[in-house]
Amino acid sequence: MSGTLNKVMLIGHLGDEVKIHYFEGGNCIARFPLATNETYTNRQTGEKVTNTDWHNIVVRNKAAEICEKYLGKGDKIYVEGRLKNRQWQGEDGQTRYTTEVHVQEFTFLSTKSESAAHAQGNPQQEAPQGNAPTAPTSGPKETVPPVEPEQDDDLPF
């Protein structure tokens, strides 16, 4: 194979609110941390162990505005994109490095209204259909189709 591939697919929960920054010319960028978990049983102790990995997510322009509008801390999302490494100078003068996931497509698996219903102890109250968009991050898009209802089954992978 002569080509290369840089592709990331994650399903996780937001660790904080979406933070958005606007630039001159109308462009914007949104950032948020995404937590993914791995759970297994320790063979020696029989104890259930959960490891959490944190990912720095970056979304641009219209998709960033959609994320800010519909996502909140704790919401579940599927993101697809590519890894990018970035460096900058810290306040102490040291060079810092970070790895980010630059999102190309995403699907909301829960919304702010669903999270609010669960937090208030009313998990039967569902969000109206059409509140959880699916959108690619490139190109203009006028309407955002609704997400299919979340299944109770575990994911097949």
N, C-alpha and C positions, 0 to 999 in steps of 0.2 A: 504494500500500500504506500503510495507516494505522498499522500496528503496527510494533514494533521487534523485533530479534532479537539476542541476546547468546549465541552458541554457539561453543564451541571443541572441536575434535577433534584429539588428538595421539597419535602412536605414537612412543615413545622408550624410552630406557634410564635407570634410576635412577642418579643421580650420587652417592648416598650412602644410608645406611640410613634407614629410616622412623623419624622421631622423633615420639613420641606424648606428649600432655599430657592428664591427667585433671583434670576440674573437680568441684567439689562437686555432688552430685546424680547422678553417674554418667556425665555426658556427657564426650566426649573429642574431641580434634582431632589429626590426624596431618599432618605436613608432610614433603615430600621434594622435592629438585630432579630435574627430568626433562630429559634432553638429547635434542634432535632434530638431525639432521644433513642438510645439503644438499651433494651432491657433484656437481661438474661438471669439465669439462676446459677449461683455459685455452686459447683459440684461438691465442694468440700463441706460447706456450711449449710447448703440448702436455702440460703438467703437470696431473695430477689434483689438484683443490683441494677440500678439505672444510671447510665452515663449520658450527660447532656453535652452536645457540641453547639457552639455559637457561631453563626455566620453573619457577616456584614453584607446587607442587601442594599443595592443601589438601583433606583428606578428613575427614569427621565421623562420630562415634559408631560404630556397629557396623561400617560399612565401613572406618573407620580401624583398628579392631582386626584386621579381616581382612587389610588391607594390611600391618600390622606383622607378623602371623603368617607370611604367605606371601611377602612381597617382601624382596629384599636388593639391595645395590648391584650394578648391572650388569644386573639383570633387565629384560626388555622388557615394556611395558604399553601398552594403549590406554586413554586417558581421554577422557571427554566431560563437558563442564561449561560454566561461564560465567566470564567475566573479572570480577574485582572489584579495585578500587583501594583501597589502605589507606594511611593515614599515621600516623606516630607521632613522638615526640620521641626523638632519639638521646641518648646519654650526654653529648655535647658541647652539647646544647640545641638543635641544629638539627632542623628538621622534615624527616623522611625520608618517601619515598613508595615503594611497591612495587605491582606488579601480580601478582595470583595467579589461578590457575585453580581455582575451587571445583568439585570433581568431583561430578557427578550419577550417572554410570555409569562402569564400568571393566571391562576384561577383561585378565586376566593372559595374556601371550603366552609367558612362561617363568616358571619357579619357582626357589626357592632350591635345590632338589635337582637340577634340571637344570643350574644354574650351577655347582654343586659338582662334578657329573660332568664338565663341560667343563673346569673348572679343574684337575681331577686327571688330565686327559689321557685320559678315557674318554667320548668323546661318544656312543658307542653305548648307554650306560646311560641309559635314559629314566626319567623320573619316573612313578610309578604314576598311572593315570587318576584324576581326581577331586581332585588336589592343587591345581589351578589354577582357582579359582572365578571366576565372572562374577557381578557383583552391582550392582544399583542402590543408591545411597546413601540413598534415602529409603524409609521404611516398614519394618516388621518382616519378616524373612525367616528361615525356619527352616533351609532347605537351600540350598546353593549348587551349581548344576549345573556339571559339568566343561566345560572349554574343548575345542574340537575340536583335534586335533593340528595343529601348525604346518606349513604347506606350505613346500616349498622354493622355490616360485615367488615372484617379486617381487610386490608389491602392485599392483593394477590401476590405481592413480592416481599 
